[in-house]
Amino acid sequence: MTSAAAWQLSSAALLLTVFAVGFAWFERSRPPARIVAAVAALVAFAVIGRILFAPFPNVKPTTDIVIIAGFALGFAPGWMVGVLTALVSNFYFAQGPWTPWQMLAWGLCGLLGATLARGGLKPGSSLTRRVPMALWCGLAGMGYGVIVNFGSAVNLASSDIRTSFWVQMVGSLPFDIAHSIANFVFFMIAGPLLIRMLERLRRREALTWPEPARDAAQSAKPA
């Protein structure tokens, strides 16, 4: 077996294991039907956002929506929103060997959002309170690029994965920078609004959010 084939087989096995564990994790959390409905609505919202901005490469609100979903709903729902957004939206953009890597990257963005909520980050309506989480959204864009570029290097089946990876990184750098800047700008414009929308959904549906996210959502209300 060649080195490239070994990379492809081992990465495929790892990704399948990660997704199986992730789905089992969400299922074992026994989410209420309304949480499942909220996850489905956010996936639809993220998919529509990705499609609407299709003419602009890597300039999309999808990553922000996934991060905010994790921020508001917690780890397992945030992971599911990210994974399903990549899978569902690629029925429009085209499925391929890149899909599992995009699922992984956006799933991790959902976990990042939940981690920020657990860490006590409280974005608000004021400019100074929007910036910290907007910066995290920007960094997530670069992290997304690293994962997807690594996947591309593996999928190319090159004998030198490291060189292939750096070629991918350099080639996609303008798009990754655009992704990061767009994430920052989208959150500065609409991030607190999306958090308040989830708060209204929580009140309307009488949902109980994880405590850190609930506090953060309350803090996002306009002064």
N, C-alpha and C positions, 0 to 999 in steps of 0.2 A: 504494500500500500504506500502511495506517495505521501509526502508531508502535507500537501494541499488537501488530499482526500481525507487524511486523518483530522485536519482542522475542521473540514466540513462536517464529518460524521460526529466528531466530539461536540462541536457547537450545536448541531441539530439536536443531539441527545440532551445537552444542557438546556437548550431553550424549551424543548418539549417538557422536560422535568419542571422547569420554572413555571411554565404556564399551567401544568397540571396541579402543582402545589398551590398556585395562585387561585385557580378556580375552586379547588377544594377548601382553601382558606376562606374564601368568600361564602361558600356554601355552608361551611361549619359555623360561621358566625351567625347563622340563622337570621338573615336580615328580614325585617318586616316587609310586607308587600309594598308599603309606601316608600321604603328606602329603595327597593328594587325599581319602583316606578320613577323615583328621583334619579337613580343611576341611568335608567333608559332615557329620560328626558335630557339629561346632561350629555349623554352620548350623541343623541340626535342634534343637540345644540352645537356640540363641537364639530360634528360631521358637516352640518350646514355651514358653519363658519369656515371650515376648510374649503368647501366647494365654492362658496361665494368669492373667496380670495384666490381661487385657482389661477387667474391670470398673472398673479404676482408671486413668483417663485420664493418660497420660504417666508413670505410675509403673510402670516395667518394668525388668527387669535386662538388656534387650537391648543397650543401648549399652555397658554394662560388659563383657558377654560378647564383643562385637566388639572392644573395645579390648584385652582380655586375649588374644584370638586373635592380633591383630597383634603384641602384646607377645611372645607365645611363639613364633609361627610365622614372623614376618617381614613384610615389606611386601606382597608379592604375595598370599600366602595371607590376610593380614589384610584387604586390599582385597576379595578374593573373598568372604570370610565376610560382610563388611558389605553388599556389593552383593546377594548371593544371599539374605541374610536378609530384606531389604526386599522383594525380588521374590517370594520363596516365601511369606512370611507374609501378603502382601497378597492371596493367593488365598483366605485366610480372612477378612481384614478388608475386602477389596474393592480391586480395581485401579482406577486412574484416573490423571489427569494429574499427581497428586501422587507417584505411584510412582517415576518417575525421579529426582525431587529427594530422596526418602527414600533411594534407592539411593546417590545421590551423597553424601549426608550421612553415612550409616553406612559407606560405603566410606572416606571421609576419617577416620572414627573408627578404622577398622582401621589406616590409615597412621599416625595419631597414636600408637597403641599401639606400633607398630614403631619409631617415632621415639623414644619414651620409653625403649625397651629399648636402642636404639643410643646414646642419650644417657647411659646408665649408671644410670638410675633402678632402684633395687633395693628393691621393697616387701617387707617381712617380716611376721612374725606379730605383732610388738609394735605397740602403738598408734601410737607416733611414726613407725614405718616404713610404716604403712598410709596415714597422712594425705596425704603428697605426691601419691601416685597417685590417691587418692580425690578430691583437689581437681581433678586433671586430668580425672577422669571427670565431676565436676560441671560444669567449664567446657565439656566436650564437649557436655553437654546443652544449654547455651545456644547453642553454635555450631550444633548440629543445628537448633535452633529458627530461627536466622537464615537458614539455607539453605532450610529448608522454607517459611518465611514469604515469602522472596523468590520461591520457585517459585509460591506461591499468588498473589502479586501479579501475576506474569507470566501465570498461567493465567486470572486474572480479566479479562484483556484491557482493563484500564483505560487511559484516555488519559494518565493521570498515574501512572506506575509508582512513582515515589518516594513519593507520598502514599499510594498503595495499600499499599506495603510497610510504611510506618510504622503505618498502621491495623491491618495484620495483626500487627505486632510488639506493639502495645499490647494488642490483643484477646487475643493468646495468651500474654501475659507471665505470668499466674498458672500456666498449664500448663507453660511453659518453666522457671519457677522450681521447680515440683513435679518436673519431669524432672531438673533439676540436683541437687536435694536427694536424690531417690531414688537417683540414680547414686552420690552420695557415700555414702549409707547402705548401699546394696547392696555397694559395694566394701569398706567398713569391716567388714561382716558376713562376706562370702563371697569377696572378691577373692583373698586369699592361698590360700584353699582351692582355688579354681578353678585357680590357677597350679600348685599341687601336684598337682591331678588331671592336668593336662597333662604334668607331669613324670613321673607314674606311667605315663601312656600312652606317653611317649617311651621309658621303660625297657622296658615290656612289648612294644612294637612295634619296639624297637631302632632308633628314629628318631634322626636327627642334626639337632638344632635349630641355628639360627644361634647363634654363640658368645655374643653379648650376652644373648640370651634364655635360653640355657642357664645362664649364670652367675646371671641374675636369678632363674630358677626355683629354683636351688640355694639362693639367699639367702632364698627365701620359706619354706624349711623351718622348722618350729618349733624354737626353741632347746632 
